[in-house]
Amino acid sequence: MDIAGAAVDSVRQENIDRILDAAERLFKHYGYTKTNVADIARDLGMSTANIYRFFASKADIHQALCRRMVDAVYQMAVAVTSGEASACEKLKAYALAQHRITVETMLDEKKVHEMVVVAMEQNWPVIEQHIEQLRLLCQGIIAEGIATGEFRQQDAALASENFMSSIVILCHPQLVAKCLAETRIGQPEDLIDFALRALK
């Protein structure tokens, strides 16, 4: 790509980031359903038509925001599972960090929760891709644990599916919200330890 083309791409990305930043700010403040493209344009001091040069609809903006959010979650998962820790320690660190993000971001910020629930209910590809990325990350850690003898011999792919299914109650926004209201539910560490014992 030549210098002029790179400059055009840079300006385009800058505009996209500005639109997404404004949309996220407004969605968090007013809620996803109460915010429209005209509100975003007004916040940025530009025309609605200019927004449509970069995004075809509010749903497109929402999907791009969702992608940015789940990318941040995935980078967190990679960060907490890197290093020299054991496979058990890595999986536990991942599950606890995922739970913390769900509670702090998805639930404490109610408007963000609304955006995530819409995305999950509509089965957006970005959510499916995110779940698959996390499954593969866990699969790699489980394979490490099998290779070192920390976990018993088993199919790492199936074990990863089962591990993620067993901790979904800690990661799914609606399930987490329900569990926080249930006093009979044990601590996150208890559920994670139970899942890890199954791998051993």
Contact map, one row per residue, 1 for C-alpha under 8 A:
11101100000000000000000000000000000000000000000000000000000000000000000000000000000000000000000000000000000000000000000000000000000000000000000000000000000000000000000000000000000000000000000000000000
11111100000000000000000000000000000000000000000000000000000000000000000000000000000000000000000000000000000000000000000000000000000000000000000000000000000000000000000000000000000000000000000000000000
11111110000000000000000000000000000000000000000000000000000000000000000000000000000000000000000000000000000000000000000000000000000000000000000000000000000000000000000000000000000000000000000000000000
01111111000000000000000000000000000000000000000000000000000000000000000000000000000000000000000000000000000000000000000000000000000000000000000000000000000000000000000000000000000000000000000000000000
11111111100000000000000000000000000000000000000000000000000000000000000000000000000000000000000000000000000000000000000000000000000000000000000000000000000000000000000000000000000000000000000000000000
11111111110000000000000000000000000000000000000000000000000000000000000000000000000000000000000000000000000000000000000000000000000000000000000000000000000000000000000000000000000000000000000000000000
00111111111000000000000000000000000000000000000000000000000000000000000000000000000000000000000000000000000000000000000000000000000000000000000000000000000000000000000000000000000000000000000000000000
00011111111100000000000000000000000000000000000000000000000000000000000000000000000000000000000000000000000000000000000000000000000000000000000000000000000000000000000000000000000000000000000000000000
00001111111110000000000000000000000000000000000000000000000000000000000000000000000000000000000000000000000000000000000000000000000000000000000000000000000000000000000000000000000000000000000000000000
00000111111111000000000000000000000000000000000000000000000000000000000000000000000000000000000000000000000000000000000000000000000000000000000000000000000000000000000000000000000000000000000000000000
00000011111111100000000000000000000000000000000000000000000000000000000000000000000000000000000000000000000000000000000000000000000000000000000000000000000000000000000000000000000000000000000000000000
00000001111111110000000000000000000000000000000000000000000000000000000000000000000000000000000000000000000000000000000000000000000000000000000000000000000000000000000000000000000000000000000000000000
00000000111111111000000000000000000000000000000000000000000000000000000000000000000000000000000000000000000000000000000000000000000000000000000000000000000000000000000000000000000000000000000000000000
00000000011111111100000000000000000000000000000000000000000000000000000000000000000000000000000000000000000000000000000000000000000000000000000000000000000000000000000000000000000000000000000000000000
00000000001111111110000000000000000000000000000000000000000000000000000000000000000000000000000000000000000000000000000000000000000000000000000000000000000000000000000000000000000000000000000000000000
00000000000111111111000000000000000000000000000000000100000000000000000000000000000000000000000000000000000000000000000000000000000000000000000000000000000000000000000000000000000000000000000000000000
00000000000011111111100000000000000000000000000000000000000000000000000000000000000000000000000000000000000000000000000000000000000000000000000000000000000000000000000000000000000000000000000000000000
00000000000001111111110000000000000000000001000000000000000000000000000000000000000000000000000000000000000000000000000000000000000000000000000000000000000000000000000000000000000000000000000000000000
00000000000000111111111000000000000000010001000000100000000000000000000000000000000000000000000000000000000000000000000000000000000000000000000000000000000000000000000000000000000000000000000000000000
00000000000000011111111100000000000000000000000000000000000010011000000000000000000000000000000000000000000000000000000000000000000000000000000000000000000000000000000000000000000000000000000000000000
00000000000000001111111110000000000000000000000000000000000000000000000000000000000000000000000000000000000000000000000000000000000000000000000000000000000000000000000000000000000000000000000000000000
00000000000000000111111111000000000000010011000000000000000000000000000000000000000000000000000000000000000000000000000000000000000000000000000000000000000000000000000000000000000000000000000000000000
00000000000000000011111111100000000000010000000000000000000010000000000000000000000000000000000000000000000000000000000000000000000000000000000000000000000000000000000000000000000000000000000000000000
00000000000000000001111111110000000000000000000000000000000000001000000000000000000000000000000000000000000000000000000000000000000000000000000000000000000000000000000000000000000000000000000000000000
00000000000000000000111111111000000000000000000000000000000000000000000000000000000000000000000000000000000000000000000000000000000000000000000000000000000000000000000000000000000000000000000000000000
00000000000000000000011111111111001000010000000000000000000000000000000000000000000000000000000000000000000000000000000000000000000000000000000000000000000000000000000000000000000000000000000000000000
00000000000000000000001111111111011000000000000000000000000000000000000000000000000000000000000000000000000000110000000000000000000000000000000000000000000000000000000000000000000000000000000000000000
00000000000000000000000111111111000000000000000000000000000000000000000000000000000000000000000000000000000011110000000000000000000000000000000000000000000000000000000000000000000000000000000000000000
00000000000000000000000011111110000000000000000000000000000000000000000000000000000000000000000000000000000000100000000000000000000000000000000000000000000000000000000000000000000000000000000000000000
00000000000000000000000001111111011000000000000000000000000000000000000000000000000000000000000000000000000000100000000000000000000000000000000000000000000000000000000000000000000000000000000000000000
00000000000000000000000001111111111000000000000000000000000000000000000000000000000000000000000000000000000000110100000000000000000000000000000000000000000000000000000000000000000000000000000000000000
00000000000000000000000001110111111000000000000000000000000000000000000000000000000000000000000000000000000000100110000000000000000000000000000000000000000000000000000000000000000000000000000000000000
00000000000000000000000000000011111100000000000000000000000000000000000000000000000000000000000000000000000000000000000000000000000000000000000000000000000000000000000000000000000000000000000000000000
00000000000000000000000000100111111100000000000000000000000000000000000000000000000000000000000000000000000000000000000000000000000000000000000000000000000000000000000000000000000000000000000000000000
00000000000000000000000001100111111110110000000000000000000000000000000000000000000000000000000000000000000000000000000000000000000000000000000000000000000000000000000000000000000000000000000000000000
00000000000000000000000000000000111111110000000000000000010000000000000000000000000000000000000000000000000000000000000000000000000000000000000000000000000000000000000000000000000000000000000000000000
00000000000000000000000000000000001111111000000100100000110000000000000000000000000000000000000000000000000000000000000000000000000000000000000000000000000000000000000000000000000000000000000000000000
00000000000000000000000000000000000111111100001100000000000000000000000000000000000000000000000000000000000000000000000000000000000000000000000000000000000000000000000000000000000000000000000000000000
00000000000000000000000000000000001111111110000000000000000000000000000000000000000000000000000000000000000000000000000000000000000000000000000000000000000000000000000000000000000000000000000000000000
00000000000000000010011001000000001111111111000000000000000000000000000000000000000000000000000000000000000000000000000000000000000000000000000000000000000000000000000000000000000000000000000000000000
00000000000000000000000000000000000011111111111101100000000000000000000000000000000000000000000000000000000000000000000000000000000000000000000000000000000000000000000000000000000000000000000000000000
00000000000000000000000000000000000001111111111100000000000000000000000000000000000000000000000000000000000000000000000000000000000000000000000000000000000000000000000000000000000000000000000000000000
00000000000000000000010000000000000000111111110000000000000000000000000000000000000000000000000000000000000000000000000000000000000000000000000000000000000000000000000000000000000000000000000000000000
00000000000000000110010000000000000000011111110000000000000000000000000000000000000000000000000000000000000000000000000000000000000000000000000000000000000000000000000000000000000000000000000000000000
00000000000000000000000000000000000000001111111000000000000000000000000000000000000000000000000000000000000000000000000000000000000000000000000000000000000000000000000000000000000000000000000000000000
00000000000000000000000000000000000000001111111101100000000000000000000000000000000000000000000000000000000000000000000000000000000000000000000000000000000000000000000000000000000000000000000000000000
00000000000000000000000000000000000001001100111111100000000000000000000000000000000000000000000000000000000000000000000000000000000000000000000000000000000000000000000000000000000000000000000000000000
00000000000000000000000000000000000011001100011111110000000000000000000000000000000000000000000000000000000000000000000000000000000000000000000000000000000000000000000000000000000000000000000000000000
00000000000000000000000000000000000000000000001111111000000000000000000000000000000000000000000000000000000000000000000000000000000000000000000000000000000000000000000000000000000000000000000000000000
00000000000000000000000000000000000000001000011111111100000000000000000000000000000000000000000000000000000000000000000000000000000000000000000000000000000000000000000000000000000000000000000000000000
00000000000000000010000000000000000010001000011111111110000000000000000000000000000000000000000000000000000000000000000000000000000000000000000000000000000000000000000000000000000000000000000000000000
00000000000000000000000000000000000000000000000111111111100000000000000000000000000000000000000000000000000000000000000000000000000000000000000000000000000000000000000000000000000000000000000000000000
00000000000000000000000000000000000000000000000011111111000000000000000000000000000000000000000000000000000000000000000000000000000000000000000000000000000000000000000000000000000000000000000000000000
00000000000000010000000000000000000000000000000001111111000000000000000000000000000000000000000000000000000000000000000000000000000000000000000000000000000000000000000000000000000000000000000000000000
00000000000000000000000000000000000000000000000000111111110110000000000000000000000000000000000000000000000000000000000000000000000000000000000000000000000000000000000000000000000000000000000000000000
00000000000000000000000000000000000000000000000000011111110100000000000000000000000000000000000000000000000000000000000000000000000000000000000000000000000000000000000000000000000000000000000000000000
00000000000000000000000000000000000010000000000000010011111110000000000000000000000000000000000000000000000000000000000000000000000000000000000000000000000000000000000000000000000000000000000000000000
00000000000000000000000000000000000110000000000000000011111111000000000000000000000000000000000000000000000000000000000000000000000000000000000000000000000000000000000000000000000000000000000000000000
00000000000000000000000000000000000000000000000000000000111111100000000000000000000000000000000000000000000000000000000000000000000000000000000000000000000000000000000000000000000000000000000000000000
00000000000000000000000000000000000000000000000000000011111111110000000000000000000000000000000000000000000000000000000000000000000000000000000000000000000000000000000000000000000000000000000000000000
00000000000000000001001000000000000000000000000000000010111111111000000000000000000000000000000000000000000000000000000000000000000000000000000000000000000000000000000000000000000000000000000000000000
00000000000000000000000000000000000000000000000000000000011111111100000000000000000000000000000000000000000000000010000000000000000000000000000000000000000000000000000000000000000000000000000000000000
00000000000000000000000000000000000000000000000000000000001111111110000000000000000000000000000000000000000000000000001000010100000000000000000000000000000000000000000000000000000000000000000000000000
00000000000000000001000000000000000000000000000000000000000111111111000000000000000000000000000000000000000000000000000000000000000000000000000000000000000000000000000000000000000000000000000000000000
00000000000000000001000100000000000000000000000000000000000011111111100000000000000000000000000000000000000000000000000000000000000000000000000000000000000000000000000000000000000000000000000000000000
00000000000000000000000000000000000000000000000000000000000001111111110000000000000000000000000000000000000000000011001000000100000000000000000000000000000000000000000000000000000000000000000000000000
00000000000000000000000000000000000000000000000000000000000000111111111000000000000000000000000000000000000000000000000000000110000000000000000000000000000000000000000000000000000000000000000000000000
00000000000000000000000000000000000000000000000000000000000000011111111100000000000000000000000000000000000000000000000000000000000000000000000000000000000000000000000000000000000000000000000000000000
00000000000000000000000000000000000000000000000000000000000000001111111110000000000000000000000000000000000000000000000000000000000000000000000000000000000000000000000000000000000000000000000000000000
00000000000000000000000000000000000000000000000000000000000000000111111111000000000000000000000000000000000000000000000000000010010000000000000000000000000000000000000000000000000000000000000000000000
00000000000000000000000000000000000000000000000000000000000000000011111111100000000000000000000000000000000000000000000000000000010000000000000000000000000000000000000000000000000000000000000000000000
00000000000000000000000000000000000000000000000000000000000000000001111111110000000000000000000000000000000000000000000000000000000000000000000000000000000000000000000000000000000000000000000000000000
00000000000000000000000000000000000000000000000000000000000000000000111111111000000000000000000001001000000000000000000000000000000000000000000000000000000000000000000000000000000000000000000000000000
00000000000000000000000000000000000000000000000000000000000000000000011111111100000000000000000000000000000000000000000000000000010011000000000000000000000000000000000000000000000000000000000000000000
00000000000000000000000000000000000000000000000000000000000000000000001111111110000000000000000000000000000000000000000000000000000000000000000000000000000000000000000000000000000000000000000000000000
00000000000000000000000000000000000000000000000000000000000000000000000111111111000000000000000010000000000000000000000000000000000000000000000000000000000000000000000000000000000000000000000000000000
00000000000000000000000000000000000000000000000000000000000000000000000011111111100000000000010011000000000000000000000000000000000001000000000000000000000000000000000000000000000000000000000000000000
00000000000000000000000000000000000000000000000000000000000000000000000001111111110000000000000000000000000000000000000000000000000000001000000000000000000000000000000000000000000000000000000000000000
00000000000000000000000000000000000000000000000000000000000000000000000000111111110000000000000000000000000000000000000000000000000000000000000000000000000000000000000000000000000000000000000000000000
00000000000000000000000000000000000000000000000000000000000000000000000000011111110000000100110010000000000000000000000000000000000000000000000000000000000000000000000000000000000000000000000000000000
00000000000000000000000000000000000000000000000000000000000000000000000000001111111010000110110000000000000000000000000000000000000000000000000000000000000000000000000000000000000000000000000000000000
00000000000000000000000000000000000000000000000000000000000000000000000000000111111110000100000000000000000000000000000000000000000000000000000000000000000000000000000000000000000000000000000000000000
00000000000000000000000000000000000000000000000000000000000000000000000000000000111110000000000000000000000000000000000000000000000000000000000000000000000000000000000000000000000000000000000000000000
00000000000000000000000000000000000000000000000000000000000000000000000000000000011111000000000000000000000000000000000000000000000000000000000000000000000000000000000000000000000000000000000000000000
00000000000000000000000000000000000000000000000000000000000000000000000000000000111111101100000000000000000000000000000000000000000000000000000000000000000000000000000000000000000000000000000000000000
00000000000000000000000000000000000000000000000000000000000000000000000000000000000111111100000000000000000000000000000000000000000000000000000010000000000000000000000000000000000000000000000000000000
00000000000000000000000000000000000000000000000000000000000000000000000000000000000011111110000000000000000000000000000000000000000000000000110110000100000000000000000000000000000000000000000000000000
00000000000000000000000000000000000000000000000000000000000000000000000000000000000001111111000000000000000000000000000000000000000000000000000010000100000000000000000000000000000000000000000000010000
00000000000000000000000000000000000000000000000000000000000000000000000000000000000011111111100000000000000000000000000000000000000000000000000000000000000000000000000000000000000000000000000000000000
00000000000000000000000000000000000000000000000000000000000000000000000000000001110011111111110000000000000000000000000000000000000000000000100000000000000000000000000000000000000000000000000000000000
00000000000000000000000000000000000000000000000000000000000000000000000000000000100000111111111000000000000000000000000000000000000000000100100000000000000000000000000000000000000000000000000000000000
00000000000000000000000000000000000000000000000000000000000000000000000000000000000000011111111100000000000000000000000000000000000000000000000000000000000000000000000000000000000000000000100110000000
00000000000000000000000000000000000000000000000000000000000000000000000000000001100000001111111110000000000000000000000000000000000000000000000000000000000000000000000000000000000000000000000000000000
00000000000000000000000000000000000000000000000000000000000000000000000000001001100000000111111111000000000000000000000000000000000000000000000000000000000000000000000000000000000000000000000000000000
00000000000000000000000000000000000000000000000000000000000000000000000000000000000000000011111111100000000000000000000000000000000000000000000000000000000000000000001001100000000000000000000100000000
00000000000000000000000000000000000000000000000000000000000000000000000000000000000000000001111111110000000000000000000000000000000000000000000000000000000000000000000000000000000000000001100000000000
00000000000000000000000000000000000000000000000000000000000000000000000000011001000000000000111111111000000000000000000000000000000000000000000000000000000000000000000000000000000000000000000000000000
00000000000000000000000000000000000000000000000000000000000000000000000010001000000000000000011111111100000000000000000000000000000000000000000000000000000000000000000001100000000000000000000000000000
00000000000000000000000000000000000000000000000000000000000000000000000000000000000000000000001111111110000000000000000000000000000000000000000000000000000000000000000001100000000000000001000000000000
00000000000000000000000000000000000000000000000000000000000000000000000000000000000000000000000111111111000000000000000000000000000000000000000000000000000000000000000000000000000000000000000000000000
00000000000000000000000000000000000000000000000000000000000000000000000010000000000000000000000011111111110000000000000000000000000000000000000000000000000000000000000000000000000000000000000000000000
00000000000000000000000000000000000000000000000000000000000000000000000000000000000000000000000001111111111000000000000000000000000000000000000000000000000000000000000001111001000000000000000000000000
00000000000000000000000000000000000000000000000000000000000000000000000000000000000000000000000000111111111100000000000000000000000000000000000000000000000000000000000000001001100000000000000000000000
00000000000000000000000000000000000000000000000000000000000000000000000000000000000000000000000000011111111110000000000000000000000000000000000000000000000000000000000000000000000000000000000000000000
00000000000000000000000000000000000000000000000000000000000000000000000000000000000000000000000000001111111110011000000000000000000000000000000000000000000000000000000000000000000000000000000000000000
00000000000000000000000000000000000000000000000000000000000000000000000000000000000000000000000000001111111111011001000000000000000000000000000000000000000000000000000000001000000000000000000000000000
00000000000000000000000000000000000000000000000000000000000000000000000000000000000000000000000000000111111111011000000000000000000000000000000000000000000000000000000000001000100000000000000000000000
00000000000000000000000000000000000000000000000000000000000000000000000000000000000000000000000000000011111111000000000000000000000000000000000000000000000000000000000000000000000000000000000000000000
00000000000000000000000000010000000000000000000000000000000000000000000000000000000000000000000000000001111111111000000000000000000000000000000000000000000000000000000000000000000000000000000000000000
00000000000000000000000000010000000000000000000000000000000000000000000000000000000000000000000000000000011111111100000000000000000000000000000000000000000000000000000000000000000000000000000000000000
00000000000000000000000000111111000000000000000000000000000000000000000000000000000000000000000000000000000011111110000000000000000000000000000000000000000000000000000000000000000000000000000000000000
00000000000000000000000000110010000000000000000000000000000000000000000000000000000000000000000000000000111011111111000000000000000000000000000000000000000000000000000000000000000000000000000000000000
00000000000000000000000000000000000000000000000000000000000000000000000000000000000000000000000000000000111011111111100000000000000000000000000000000000000000000000000000001000000000000000000000000000
00000000000000000000000000000011000000000000000000000000000000000000000000000000000000000000000000000000000001111111110000000000000000000000000000000000000000000000000000000000000000000000000000000000
00000000000000000000000000000001000000000000000000000000000001000100000000000000000000000000000000000000000000111111111000000000000000000000000000000000000000000000000000000000000000000000000000000000
00000000000000000000000000000000000000000000000000000000000000000100000000000000000000000000000000000000010000011111111100000000000000000000000000000000000000000000000000001000000000000000000000000000
00000000000000000000000000000000000000000000000000000000000000000000000000000000000000000000000000000000000000001111111110000000000000000000000000000000000000000000000000001100000000000000000000000000
00000000000000000000000000000000000000000000000000000000000000000000000000000000000000000000000000000000000000000111111111000000000000000000000000000000000000000000000000000000000000000000000000000000
00000000000000000000000000000000000000000000000000000000000000100100000000000000000000000000000000000000000000000011111111110010000000000000000000000000000000000000000000000000000000000000000000000000
00000000000000000000000000000000000000000000000000000000000000000000000000000000000000000000000000000000000000000001111111110010000000000000000000000000000000000000000000000000000000000000000000000000
00000000000000000000000000000000000000000000000000000000000000000000000000000000000000000000000000000000000000000000111111100000000000000000000000000000000000000000000000000000000000000000000000000000
00000000000000000000000000000000000000000000000000000000000000000000000000000000000000000000000000000000000000000000011111110000000000000000000000000000000000000000000000000000000000000000000000000000
00000000000000000000000000000000000000000000000000000000000000000000000000000000000000000000000000000000000000000000001111111011000000000000000000000000000000000000000000000000000000000000000000000000
00000000000000000000000000000000000000000000000000000000000000100000000000000000000000000000000000000000000000000000001101111111000000000000000000000000000000000000000000000000000000000000000000000000
00000000000000000000000000000000000000000000000000000000000000000000000000000000000000000000000000000000000000000000000000111111100000000000000000000000000000000000000000000000000000000000000000000000
00000000000000000000000000000000000000000000000000000000000000100110000000000000000000000000000000000000000000000000000000011111110000000000000000000000000000000000000000000000000000000000000000000000
00000000000000000000000000000000000000000000000000000000000000000010010000000000000000000000000000000000000000000000001100111111111000000000000000000000000000000000000000000000000000000000000000000000
00000000000000000000000000000000000000000000000000000000000000000000000000000000000000000000000000000000000000000000000000111111111100000000000000000000000000000000000000000000000000000000000000000000
00000000000000000000000000000000000000000000000000000000000000000000000000000000000000000000000000000000000000000000000000001111111110000000000000000000000000000000000000000000000000000000000000000000
00000000000000000000000000000000000000000000000000000000000000000000011001000000000000000000000000000000000000000000000000000111111111000000000000000000000000000000000000000000000000000000000000000000
00000000000000000000000000000000000000000000000000000000000000000000000000000000000000000000000000000000000000000000000000000011111111100000000000000000000000000000000000000000000000000000000000000000
00000000000000000000000000000000000000000000000000000000000000000000000000000000000000000000000000000000000000000000000000000001111111110000000000000000000000000000000000000000000000000000000000000000
00000000000000000000000000000000000000000000000000000000000000000000000001000000000000000000000000000000000000000000000000000000111111111000000000000000000000000000000000000000000000000000000000000000
00000000000000000000000000000000000000000000000000000000000000000000000001001000000000000000000000000000000000000000000000000000011111111100000000000000000000000000000000000000000000000000000000000000
00000000000000000000000000000000000000000000000000000000000000000000000000000000000000000000000000000000000000000000000000000000001111111110000000000000000000011001000000000000000000000000000000000000
00000000000000000000000000000000000000000000000000000000000000000000000000000000000000000000000000000000000000000000000000000000000111111111000000000000000010010000000000000000000000000000000000000000
00000000000000000000000000000000000000000000000000000000000000000000000000000100000000000000000000000000000000000000000000000000000011111111100000000000000000000000000000000000000000000000000000000000
00000000000000000000000000000000000000000000000000000000000000000000000000000000000000000010000000000000000000000000000000000000000001111111110000000000000000010000000000000000000000000000000000000000
00000000000000000000000000000000000000000000000000000000000000000000000000000000000000000000000000000000000000000000000000000000000000111111111000000000000110110000000000000000000000000000000000000000
00000000000000000000000000000000000000000000000000000000000000000000000000000000000000000000000000000000000000000000000000000000000000011111111100000000000100000000000000000000000000000000000000000000
00000000000000000000000000000000000000000000000000000000000000000000000000000000000000100110000000000000000000000000000000000000000000001111111110000000000000000000000000000000000000000000000000000000
00000000000000000000000000000000000000000000000000000000000000000000000000000000000000100000000000000000000000000000000000000000000000000111111111000010000100110000000000000000000000000000000000000000
00000000000000000000000000000000000000000000000000000000000000000000000000000000000000000000000000000000000000000000000000000000000000000011111111100000000100000000000000000000000000000000000000000000
00000000000000000000000000000000000000000000000000000000000000000000000000000000000000100000000000000000000000000000000000000000000000000001111111110000000000000000000000000000000000000000000000000000
00000000000000000000000000000000000000000000000000000000000000000000000000000000000001110000000000000000000000000000000000000000000000000000111111111110000000000000000000000000000000000000000000000000
00000000000000000000000000000000000000000000000000000000000000000000000000000000000000000000000000000000000000000000000000000000000000000000011111111111110000000000000000000000000000000000000000000000
00000000000000000000000000000000000000000000000000000000000000000000000000000000000000000000000000000000000000000000000000000000000000000000001111111110000000000000000000000000000000000000000000000000
00000000000000000000000000000000000000000000000000000000000000000000000000000000000000000000000000000000000000000000000000000000000000000000000111111110000000000000000000000000000000000000000000000000
00000000000000000000000000000000000000000000000000000000000000000000000000000000000000000000000000000000000000000000000000000000000000000000000011111111000000000000000000000000000000000000000000000000
00000000000000000000000000000000000000000000000000000000000000000000000000000000000000110000000000000000000000000000000000000000000000000000000011111111000000000000000000000000000000000000000000000001
00000000000000000000000000000000000000000000000000000000000000000000000000000000000000000000000000000000000000000000000000000000000000000000010011111111100000000000000000000000000000000000000000000011
00000000000000000000000000000000000000000000000000000000000000000000000000000000000000000000000000000000000000000000000000000000000000000000000001001111110000000000000000000000000000000000000000000011
00000000000000000000000000000000000000000000000000000000000000000000000000000000000000000000000000000000000000000000000000000000000000000000000001000011111000000000000000000000000000000000000000000000
00000000000000000000000000000000000000000000000000000000000000000000000000000000000000000000000000000000000000000000000000000000000000000000000001000001111100100000000000000000000000000000000000000000
00000000000000000000000000000000000000000000000000000000000000000000000000000000000000000000000000000000000000000000000000000000000000000000000000000000111111100000000000000000000000000000000000000000
00000000000000000000000000000000000000000000000000000000000000000000000000000000000000000000000000000000000000000000000000000000000000000011011000000000011111110000000000000000000000000000000000000000
00000000000000000000000000000000000000000000000000000000000000000000000000000000000000000000000000000000000000000000000000000000000000010010000000000000001111111000000000000000000000000000000000000000
00000000000000000000000000000000000000000000000000000000000000000000000000000000000000000000000000000000000000000000000000000000000000000000000000000000001111111100000000000000000000000000000000000000
00000000000000000000000000000000000000000000000000000000000000000000000000000000000000000000000000000000000000000000000000000000000000000010010000000000011111111110000000000000000000000000000000000010
00000000000000000000000000000000000000000000000000000000000000000000000000000000000000000000000000000000000000000000000000000000000000110110010000000000000111111111000000000000000000000000000000000000
00000000000000000000000000000000000000000000000000000000000000000000000000000000000000000000000000000000000000000000000000000000000000100000000000000000000011111111100000000000000000000000000000000000
00000000000000000000000000000000000000000000000000000000000000000000000000000000000000000000000000000000000000000000000000000000000000000000000000000000000001111111110000000000000000000000000000000000
00000000000000000000000000000000000000000000000000000000000000000000000000000000000000000000000000000000000000000000000000000000000000000000000000000000000000111111111000000000000000000000000000110000
00000000000000000000000000000000000000000000000000000000000000000000000000000000000000000000000000000000000000000000000000000000000000100000000000000000000000011111111100000000000000000000000000000000
00000000000000000000000000000000000000000000000000000000000000000000000000000000000000000000000000000000000000000000000000000000000000000000000000000000000000001111111100000000000000000000000000000000
00000000000000000000000000000000000000000000000000000000000000000000000000000000000000000000000000000000000000000000000000000000000000000000000000000000000000000111111110000000000000000000001000100000
00000000000000000000000000000000000000000000000000000000000000000000000000000000000000000000001000000000000000000000000000000000000000000000000000000000000000000011111111100000000000000000001100100000
00000000000000000000000000000000000000000000000000000000000000000000000000000000000000000000000000000000000000000000000000000000000000000000000000000000000000000001111111110010000000000000000000000000
00000000000000000000000000000000000000000000000000000000000000000000000000000000000000000000000000000000000000000000000000000000000000000000000000000000000000000000011111110011001000000000000000000000
00000000000000000000000000000000000000000000000000000000000000000000000000000000000000000000001001100100000000000000000000000000000000000000000000000000000000000000001111110011000000000001000000000000
00000000000000000000000000000000000000000000000000000000000000000000000000000000000000000000001001100100000000000000000000000000000000000000000000000000000000000000001111111011000000000000000000000000
00000000000000000000000000000000000000000000000000000000000000000000000000000000000000000000000000000100000000000000000000000000000000000000000000000000000000000000000111111111000000000000000000000000
00000000000000000000000000000000000000000000000000000000000000000000000000000000000000000000000000000110011000001001100000000000000000000000000000000000000000000000000000111111100000000000000000000000
00000000000000000000000000000000000000000000000000000000000000000000000000000000000000000000000000000000000000000000100000000000000000000000000000000000000000000000000000011111110000000000000000000000
00000000000000000000000000000000000000000000000000000000000000000000000000000000000000000000000000000000000000000000000000000000000000000000000000000000000000000000000111111111111000000000000000000000
00000000000000000000000000000000000000000000000000000000000000000000000000000000000000000000000000000110000000000000000000000000000000000000000000000000000000000000000011111111111100000000000000000000
00000000000000000000000000000000000000000000000000000000000000000000000000000000000000000000000000000010001000000000000000000000000000000000000000000000000000000000000000001111111110000000000000000000
00000000000000000000000000000000000000000000000000000000000000000000000000000000000000000000000000000000000000000000000000000000000000000000000000000000000000000000000000000111111111000000000000000000
00000000000000000000000000000000000000000000000000000000000000000000000000000000000000000000000000000000000000000000000000000000000000000000000000000000000000000000000010000011111111101000000000000000
00000000000000000000000000000000000000000000000000000000000000000000000000000000000000000000000000000000000000000000000000000000000000000000000000000000000000000000000000000001111111101000000000000000
00000000000000000000000000000000000000000000000000000000000000000000000000000000000000000000000000000000000000000000000000000000000000000000000000000000000000000000000000000000111111100000000000000000
00000000000000000000000000000000000000000000000000000000000000000000000000000000000000000000000000000000000000000000000000000000000000000000000000000000000000000000000000000000011111111000000000000000
00000000000000000000000000000000000000000000000000000000000000000000000000000000000000000000000000000000000000000000000000000000000000000000000000000000000000000000000000000000001111111100000000000000
00000000000000000000000000000000000000000000000000000000000000000000000000000000000000000000000000000000000000000000000000000000000000000000000000000000000000000000000000000000000001111100000000000000
00000000000000000000000000000000000000000000000000000000000000000000000000000000000000000000000000000000000000000000000000000000000000000000000000000000000000000000000000000000001101111110000000000000
00000000000000000000000000000000000000000000000000000000000000000000000000000000000000000000000000000000000000000000000000000000000000000000000000000000000000000000000000000000000000111111011000000000
00000000000000000000000000000000000000000000000000000000000000000000000000000000000000000000000000000000000000000000000000000000000000000000000000000000000000000000000000000000000000001111111000000000
00000000000000000000000000000000000000000000000000000000000000000000000000000000000000000000000100100000000000000000000000000000000000000000000000000000000000000000000001000000000000000111111100000000
00000000000000000000000000000000000000000000000000000000000000000000000000000000000000000001000100000000000000000000000000000000000000000000000000000000000000000000000000000000000000000011111110000000
00000000000000000000000000000000000000000000000000000000000000000000000000000000000000000000000000000000000000000000000000000000000000000000000000000000000000000000000000000000000000000111111111000000
00000000000000000000000000000000000000000000000000000000000000000000000000000000000000000000000000000000000000000000000000000000000000000000000000000000000000000000011000000000000000000111111111100000
00000000000000000000000000000000000000000000000000000000000000000000000000000000000000000001001000000000000000000000000000000000000000000000000000000000000000000000001000000000000000000001111111110000
00000000000000000000000000000000000000000000000000000000000000000000000000000000000000000001000000000000000000000000000000000000000000000000000000000000000000000000000000000000000000000000111111111000
00000000000000000000000000000000000000000000000000000000000000000000000000000000000000000000000000000000000000000000000000000000000000000000000000000000000000000000000000000000000000000000011111111100
00000000000000000000000000000000000000000000000000000000000000000000000000000000000000000000000000000000000000000000000000000000000000000000000000000000000000000010011000000000000000000000001111111110
00000000000000000000000000000000000000000000000000000000000000000000000000000000000000010000000000000000000000000000000000000000000000000000000000000000000000000010000000000000000000000000000111111111
00000000000000000000000000000000000000000000000000000000000000000000000000000000000000000000000000000000000000000000000000000000000000000000000000000000000000000000000000000000000000000000000011111111
00000000000000000000000000000000000000000000000000000000000000000000000000000000000000000000000000000000000000000000000000000000000000000000000000000000000000000000000000000000000000000000000001111111
00000000000000000000000000000000000000000000000000000000000000000000000000000000000000000000000000000000000000000000000000000000000000000000000000000011000000100000000000000000000000000000000000111111
00000000000000000000000000000000000000000000000000000000000000000000000000000000000000000000000000000000000000000000000000000000000000000000000000000111000000000000000000000000000000000000000000011111
